[in-house]
Amino acid sequence: MIMISVAGLIALILCLLLGIPYIDFMKKKAYSQYLREEVAQMHACKEKTPTTGGVFIVASIIIASLIALFMAQKTTTRAMIVIMTLIFYTFAGFEDDIKKIKAHQNLGLSARAKLLLQIAVAMLPAFYIIFLHQTEVSFLNFNIDLGWFYPAFVVFMMVGASNALNLTDGLDGLAASSSVFAFLACSIICFLNNNIDLAIISICACASCLGFLYFNKKPAKIFMGDTGSLALGGLLATIAIMGKFELWLIPIALVFICETLSVMIQVTSFKLTGKRVFKMSPIHHHFEKSGWSENKIVIVFSLITLVSSILTVLLYYFKA
């Protein structure tokens, strides 16, 4: 427990220290965010805000995790796979952000290229779990062994989680604040299962997101970009997969899932009927269009994640 706390403290300090020079560097290079056309009117003042803040979030997670894992003598194979997966997803997101910056518009990697990268990276944890013959998934009294269908489940889960967090990253502090509580819940569940290696990585992600909030709260000094959102979403799913509480991630990631569903419902409705269900999607923009302030949306969505995370942890604890 002490080492988990130390890991979180190291990650928090690192994120705060790395953020200052990184933001200065990005401002000097004028590597800034380019907004979707639909959002540009509402958030015109954010057009020149630096992006790729995920670089120092991920750096903090990796450095703090490795230090704590070595100190706790928990440098397990699965911990290294989690970190490798995080690195690969970061590169995928960074490539997407760089293409947007160079093109001076909000168009990065093609949807197909991004999907292929996400699927390829997801194979790493998927086949590791198959090798261990741990292909069953469970939630309360529900239990099913997916066998060789498990890789498809992992791909769906990791691609879904990374894209869901990416969609959530649309307001100052929204994705980061929700991630703080989601990773904290994952860390507690890992600790309850005595998966100390995963608990350390989870708490480092939680603390790094908390540190990033110092720079990302309204008005944001920097955005995490796809570099951060794809990486954090992928990490969240990988930890749940490696910790074997895959289905428990559903209530923890409730806000992220609702953001994704709102986009799916909006697109489907418009294609089938020509009408929109929401004023704008993802759903946080619907509330913006309905007159909610940015701060109110972030607070409400974060509180929903906090409550759902607390309830999930309590349910998991009493179930065990």
Secondary structure, DSSP 8 states (H G I E B T S, - for coil): -HHHHHHHHHHHHHHHHHHHHHHHHHHHHT-B----HHHHTTTGGGTT-B--THHHHHHHHHHHHHHHHHHTT---HHHHHHHHHHHHHHHHHHHHHHHHHHHTSS--S-HHHHHHHHHHHHHHHHHHHHHTT--EEEETTEEEE-GGGHHHHHHHHHHHHHHHHHHHTTSTTHHHHHHHHHHHHHHHHHHHTT-HHHHHHHHHHHHHHHHHHHHHSSS-S---HHHHHHHHHHHHHHHHHHTT-GGGHHHHTHHHHHHHHHHHHHHHHHHHHS--SSSSSSHHHHHHHTT--HHHHHHHHHHHHHHHHHHHHHHHHHH-
